[in-house]
Amino acid sequence: MEWEYRIIKSCEGENEFYSVEECLLDGDGIIQSHTIELTPMCKSIDELKDTLQNIIGCLDNGVLGEIKSTIKDGCYCGG
C-alpha cells in the first residue's frame, strides 16, 4: 500500500467538487482510504515546497471517486 496525492471528485446533491487529498492505494492502484480537507503541514519550507510539487504533479494522474463516510452526526452507521 502506498500514500500519494490524487484528485478526489465529491458530489453533494447535484453539485460536484474536486479536491486534492492524500490517498492510500493498494498494489493494484485501487483506493482504500483518503484524507478530507487536505492542509499540508511540513517541518520546513523545503519540505513544504516538495509537498506542493507532489500535489501539482497529481493533476496528471486522473480523478478518483470519493469514499463516503459511514459516520453521520457523530454516530457510526456501519459500512
C-alpha positions in Angstrom: 0.0 0.0 0.0 1.2 3.5 -0.8 0.0 7.0 0.0 0.0 9.6 -2.8 -1.8 12.8 -3.7 -4.7 12.4 -6.0 -7.7 14.4 -7.2 -11.0 13.3 -5.5 -14.4 14.0 -7.0 -17.2 14.5 -4.4 -20.9 15.1 -5.0 -23.3 16.9 -2.8 -26.8 16.7 -4.4 -26.3 18.0 -7.9 -23.1 19.8 -7.1 -19.7 18.3 -8.0 -16.5 19.3 -6.3 -12.8 18.4 -6.9 -10.1 18.4 -4.2 -6.6 17.1 -3.7 -6.3 14.6 -1.0 -3.8 12.1 0.3 -5.0 8.6 -0.9 -4.0 5.2 0.2 -3.8 2.9 -2.8 -3.3 -0.8 -2.8 -0.9 -2.7 -5.0 -3.4 -2.7 -7.9 -3.9 1.1 -7.6 -7.3 0.8 -6.0 -8.2 3.5 -3.5 -8.6 2.2 0.1 -8.8 5.5 2.0 -8.3 9.2 1.6 -8.0 12.3 3.8 -10.5 15.1 3.8 -9.7 18.8 3.6 -6.0 18.4 2.9 -3.8 21.1 4.5 -0.1 20.4 4.1 1.8 20.6 7.4 5.5 20.4 7.0 8.6 20.8 9.2 10.4 23.1 6.9 9.9 25.4 3.9 11.8 22.9 1.7 9.6 20.1 2.8 6.5 22.3 2.0 7.9 23.0 -1.5 8.4 19.3 -2.2 4.9 18.5 -0.9 3.4 21.2 -3.1 5.3 19.9 -6.1 3.9 16.5 -5.5 0.4 17.9 -5.2 0.8 19.7 -8.5 2.1 16.5 -10.1 -1.1 14.6 -9.1 -3.1 16.8 -11.6 -1.9 14.4 -14.4 -2.9 11.2 -12.6 -6.6 11.1 -13.2 -9.6 11.5 -10.8 -10.7 9.1 -8.1 -14.2 8.9 -6.6 -14.8 9.9 -3.0 -15.2 7.2 -0.3 -18.3 8.3 1.6 -18.1 8.5 5.4 -20.0 6.0 7.5 -20.2 8.5 10.3 -23.2 10.8 10.5 -23.9 13.3 13.2 -21.1 11.7 15.3 -22.5 8.2 15.1 -21.0 5.2 13.3 -23.6 3.9 10.8 -21.8 0.7 9.6 -20.3 0.0 6.3 
